[in-house]
Amino acid sequence: ETGVTQTPRHLVMGMTNKKSLKCEQHLGHNAMYWYKQSAKKPLELMFVYSLEERVENNSVPSRFSPECPNSSHLFLHLHTLQPEDSALYLCASSQDLSTGSYEQYFGPGTRLTVT
Amino acid sequence: AQSVTQPDIHITVSEGASLELRCNYSYGATPYLFWYVQSPGQGLQLLLKYFSGDTLVQGIKGFEAEFKRSQSSFNLRKPSVHWSDAAEYFCAVAPYNNNDMRFGAGTRLTVKP
């Protein structure tokens, strides 16, 4: 596998379910990101991890819980979601924020539908 | 507050025609600037970036962008569009670190045969 991979690619879940999204990067990066992409809205940055420490949480509801066990893996744990949480969830990675290289590389996304 | 505007929601061009997608930003200093492309069902792919130096930046797939400080713009151009260029294009700006990268709403490009 190369680049940034995300699983599953599609997920349908009820409002009472608990599920997790997984992201893995094979680029040797040290920063990872979760974005939410809803129809008709700009990409929304949700969480940023740098060197496995969370450095950004953009007022995301607590029903979204990120986890970064190491620099290559990022999870987004979901529980008690609402229908308006249905969206494409994108993971990205980049070099560590202090190195001066700032391009983000994106995975293909997980299309989440909350019923 | 930092923001980025893509004035055109949807653009249609004929195959072989030239293309220009507009991007304007609002930020106190010159930010880092990016263009990404997203094909249906895919993530975002970086086309090009501007950090400093030459204001005309070359990217992949024959795209280029020009940074104009006086106009706070970073427009994307391609001299001859191919049918495979049909996609959504996003302009993004970031301050000195990546914590606060902001994306425009995107411009959807349709290519007519």
HADDOCK unambig.tbl for C-alpha pairs under 7 A between the chains (distance, minus, plus):
assign (segid A and resid 41 and name CA) (segid B and resid 105 and name CA) 6.05 0.50 0.50
assign (segid A and resid 42 and name CA) (segid B and resid 103 and name CA) 6.10 0.50 0.50
assign (segid A and resid 42 and name CA) (segid B and resid 104 and name CA) 5.88 0.50 0.50
assign (segid A and resid 42 and name CA) (segid B and resid 105 and name CA) 4.35 0.50 0.50
assign (segid A and resid 43 and name CA) (segid B and resid 103 and name CA) 6.00 0.50 0.50
assign (segid A and resid 48 and name CA) (segid B and resid 99 and name CA) 6.79 0.50 0.50
assign (segid A and resid 56 and name CA) (segid B and resid 99 and name CA) 6.68 0.50 0.50
assign (segid A and resid 90 and name CA) (segid B and resid 43 and name CA) 6.89 0.50 0.50
assign (segid A and resid 97 and name CA) (segid B and resid 97 and name CA) 5.90 0.50 0.50
assign (segid A and resid 97 and name CA) (segid B and resid 98 and name CA) 6.47 0.50 0.50
assign (segid A and resid 102 and name CA) (segid B and resid 98 and name CA) 6.38 0.50 0.50
assign (segid A and resid 105 and name CA) (segid B and resid 45 and name CA) 6.98 0.50 0.50
assign (segid A and resid 106 and name CA) (segid B and resid 43 and name CA) 5.58 0.50 0.50
assign (segid A and resid 106 and name CA) (segid B and resid 44 and name CA) 5.54 0.50 0.50
assign (segid A and resid 106 and name CA) (segid B and resid 45 and name CA) 6.77 0.50 0.50
assign (segid A and resid 107 and name CA) (segid B and resid 43 and name CA) 5.29 0.50 0.50
assign (segid A and resid 108 and name CA) (segid B and resid 42 and name CA) 4.56 0.50 0.50
assign (segid A and resid 108 and name CA) (segid B and resid 43 and name CA) 3.92 0.50 0.50
assign (segid A and resid 109 and name CA) (segid B and resid 42 and name CA) 6.74 0.50 0.50
assign (segid A and resid 109 and name CA) (segid B and resid 43 and name CA) 5.80 0.50 0.50
